[in-house]
Amino acid sequence: MALDEIKISRAIIERYFQKLNNYLEMDVAIVGAGPSGLMAAYKLAREGFKVAVFERRMSIGGGIWGGGMMFNEVVVQEEGARLLREIGVRFEPWNDGEYYTADSVELACVLGARALQAGAKIFNLIMVEDVMVREGRVVGLVLNWTAVEGAGLHVDPLAVRAKYVVEATGHETAVLQVMQRKLGAKLATETGTIMGEKSMWAEVAESLTVDYTREVYPGVFVAGMAANATFGAYRMGPIFGGMLLSGERVASLIAERLRQG
Ligand SMILES: Cc1cc2nc3c(=O)[nH]c(=O)nc-3n(C[C@H](O)[C@H](O)[C@H](O)COP(=O)(O)OP(=O)(O)OC[C@H]3O[C@@H](n4cnc5c(N)ncnc54)[C@H](O)[C@@H]3O)c2cc1C
């Protein structure tokens, strides 16, 4: 069959807009396609919930690719290895199984693939610039193309509705920053504000990341490094188990809420 450029263009346009149109309303909108956001997407989609991830960059994976200081290996502990096994990322014990290591490129690729194949949709090149609110609850996200922001264009955004939002933008806490700035949102932290991340203490930080994975404002849960930064926890350095476990936890907390209706 002859290749027709217009048909090719039409196929892209039709399929993309079908996808976007179908995700104007969803159960869970995840902001950030790093390890915690992707793991949350995989777990929620596998449970049958309608979930989309919005990622500002062209590529997914967030900080996974760079491992530690650009050495593209990730380290996880036993609990993290359980999740690697579940998604099919190959890993090896290090120092008689004290830790486990995996190739960071494989982790980024496989985790993204699992999330998509489980039924999550990933919208890359789109940044979340604001939230939608109703009576003290976040009910959706305000989106624009990353390129619009980069070019400094004066273009109005579009909005999507979600029953729950996951703030998984890492250290930046981009969603909470905007909520703090525009809504004066009082968060469920000790100070009511984003407390800011502390210096490195891997052991404590890993468990705090999971503990602090919770609802921080009605309708908004934090996961991954965003949970650390929000609650003023220590940073953990280049160990990724906590990120994956935080994604798993946020998915289970939200799934429970969604089941309650
Ligand atoms: C400055 C810096 C310091 C780091 N320090 C540590 C450390 O101390 N400990 C550690 O373990 N790792 C650190 N890392 C590595 C890495 O970020 C994390 O380990 C891990 O990747 C965090 O996972 P995450 O899921 O929380 O989010 P990330 O992997 O950071 O992913 C967040 C994603 O959100 C996207 N995003 C951000 N804002 C928006 C928006 N408005 N709209 C849409 N998408 C958005 C980003 O593009 C990114 O892809 C650091 C990385 C950086 C850049």
The ligand as a Gaussian input file, in Angstrom:
#p B3LYP/6-31G(d) Opt

LIG

0 1
 C       18.872000      17.887000      42.328000
 C       18.692000      16.400000      42.506000
 C       19.017000      15.840000      43.712000
 C       18.843000      14.470000      43.915000
 N       19.088000      13.991000      45.143000
 C       18.744000      12.740000      45.426000
 C       18.823000      12.259000      46.738000
 O       19.181000      12.937000      47.653000
 N       18.452000      11.012000      46.967000
 C       18.011000      10.226000      45.960000
 O       17.640000       9.085000      46.180000
 N       17.954000      10.638000      44.723000
 C       18.275000      11.867000      44.420000
 N       18.160000      12.292000      43.166000
 C       17.861000      11.329000      42.126000
 C       16.436000      11.102000      41.812000
 O       15.740000      12.307000      41.595000
 C       15.632000      10.335000      42.838000
 O       16.256000       9.314000      43.484000
 C       14.421000       9.696000      42.208000
 O       14.488000       9.684000      40.825000
 C       13.230000      10.448000      42.705000
 O       12.108000       9.785000      42.267000
 P       10.712000      10.469000      42.247000
 O        9.779000       9.439000      41.740000
 O       10.442000      11.096000      43.542000
 O       10.817000      11.657000      41.210000
 P       11.826000      12.018000      40.035000
 O       12.595000      10.870000      39.536000
 O       12.557000      13.228000      40.441000
 O       10.789000      12.385000      38.888000
 C        9.956000      13.492000      38.951000
 C        9.416000      13.747000      37.566000
 O        8.476000      14.787000      37.640000
 C        8.590000      15.570000      36.492000
 N        8.005000      16.885000      36.774000
 C        8.477000      17.835000      37.619000
 N        7.646000      18.890000      37.629000
 C        6.624000      18.601000      36.786000
 C        5.441000      19.291000      36.379000
 N        5.147000      20.505000      36.844000
 N        4.621000      18.697000      35.482000
 C        4.895000      17.451000      35.011000
 N        6.001000      16.762000      35.359000
 C        6.848000      17.321000      36.243000
 C       10.087000      15.615000      36.225000
 O       10.366000      15.966000      34.897000
 C       10.485000      14.187000      36.575000
 O       10.461000      13.346000      35.451000
 C       18.353000      13.627000      42.886000
 C       18.044000      14.208000      41.668000
 C       18.198000      15.573000      41.470000
 C       17.844000      16.153000      40.148000

